[in-house]
Amino acid sequence: MLVELTCDVASETRNSGGNGGDAGDLVMAGGLLYVHSVTPDLKLGISTGSYFGLGVDYGNNWAGGYYTQDAELLTVGVNPVLAYRLSDWLSIGGGFSIIKGNLFQRIAINTIVPFLPDGQLKVEDHDIGYEGNVGRLIESTP
């Protein structure tokens, strides 16, 4: 985990009111899926994409900047799977997922010396998680 503490050189006036306005920030996400037929009954598949994401940017002058000024949480995952048709009406499958998450957050630090501008705390971290998945498909009609 990376934690960085800095002090701004230029002084800024903090907005003492309001709700922060529209703090929504653009976070790009997407996904790709592929299935390969090994035999008519055996399938291999893989999917990649983002499971969730978050982005907010309140700016440097928001009154709540001591809680957060901006933050971004992004994930990307890959999920290889194997599926097999046991009969005309029953198929089973399973696989595992590897998910990587990245966090970035910037927070204002109130300086106790009146003539110094606010400091800033930047937090960055990432982690990898793993999970398994199984499923069945029951077709009631062909």
Secondary structure, 3 states (H helix, E strand, C coil): CEEEEEECCCCCCCCCCCCCCCCECCCCCCEEEEEEECCCCEEEEEEEECCCEEEEECCCCCHHHHCCCEEEEEEEEEEEEEEEECCCCEEEEEEEEEEEEEEEEEEEECCCCCCCCCEEEEEEEEEEEEEEEEEEEECCCC
